[in-house]
Amino acid sequence: MAKNLVLEDGAVNVEADALAVLCNNGYIRIKTAADLLLAELRFAATAFPAAAAGVLTANAITDEDSAPNAGTASKYEAYKSDGSTKLWTGTVGTADADLILNSVAISAGAVVSITSLEHTVPKQA
C-alpha cells in the first residue's frame, strides 16, 4: 500500500511554531543560483507569529544596509541565531516565491529589503 500521510492543522501548526522559534534572532542569506552571497538579513527576536494552517509569515526583517555582491537572487537560506545551523532553503522572486523582493537584481552596496517571507509546513508528505 502506498504511503499517504496527511496532517491536520493542529499538527502542522505545532511543527511550524517549533521551527519558528529556531529562527528567532536568526539570519536570512539571499544568494544567486551559484551560491554567491548577495545579502544577509536578520530575523526579529520573535521571527514569526503563531502559524495558521501550517503557514508561517515572518515579522519585520532587518534590512541589509549594504549588499556585499551584485547578482540575481534566486534562493535564500534560513539560519538559527548561531549563524551556522541552516534550517531550510527557499525560493526568491518578485511574486509567487517563498521570499518576495522588489527586485531580484541586487547591486553591490545596495540596501536590500524583504517585502515578505512565508514558509509552509506541508500537510501531506
Backbone hydrogen bonds, N-H to C=O, Kabsch-Sander energy under -0.5 kcal/mol:
donor,donor_aa,acceptor,acceptor_aa,energy
7,L,123,K,-3.7
11,A,8,E,-0.7
12,V,8,E,-2.2
13,N,9,D,-2.5
14,V,10,G,-1.6
15,E,11,A,-2.2
16,A,12,V,-2.7
17,D,13,N,-2.8
18,A,14,V,-2.0
19,L,15,E,-2.0
20,A,16,A,-2.6
21,V,17,D,-1.6
22,L,18,A,-0.9
22,L,19,L,-0.5
23,C,19,L,-0.7
23,C,20,A,-1.3
24,N,20,A,-0.5
24,N,21,V,-1.1
25,N,44,A,-2.7
26,G,23,C,-3.0
27,Y,79,Y,-1.4
28,I,41,L,-2.5
29,R,77,E,-2.5
30,I,28,I,-0.6
30,I,39,A,-2.5
31,K,75,K,-2.7
32,T,36,L,-1.7
35,D,32,T,-1.8
38,L,30,I,-3.2
39,A,30,I,-1.5
41,L,28,I,-2.8
42,R,62,T,-0.9
43,F,26,G,-2.3
47,A,45,A,-0.6
52,A,55,V,-1.7
55,V,52,A,-1.9
56,L,119,H,-3.4
58,A,56,L,-0.5
58,A,117,L,-2.5
59,N,47,A,-3.0
62,T,42,R,-1.9
64,E,112,V,-2.3
65,D,63,D,-0.6
67,A,110,A,-2.5
69,N,38,L,-0.5
71,G,106,I,-2.3
73,A,71,G,-0.6
73,A,104,V,-3.0
74,S,31,K,-2.6
75,K,31,K,-1.8
76,Y,90,G,-2.3
77,E,29,R,-1.9
78,A,88,W,-2.7
79,Y,27,Y,-2.7
80,K,85,T,-2.2
83,G,80,K,-2.0
86,K,84,S,-1.0
87,L,78,A,-3.6
88,W,78,A,-1.0
90,G,76,Y,-2.4
92,V,74,S,-1.2
93,G,99,L,-2.1
99,L,91,T,-2.0
100,I,116,S,-3.2
101,L,93,G,-2.4
102,N,113,S,-0.5
106,I,71,G,-3.0
106,I,104,V,-0.8
109,G,67,A,-3.3
110,A,107,S,-2.0
112,V,64,E,-2.4
113,S,111,V,-0.5
115,T,100,I,-2.7
115,T,113,S,-0.5
116,S,100,I,-1.2
118,E,98,D,-2.6
119,H,56,L,-2.5
121,V,54,G,-2.9
125,A,5,L,-1.6
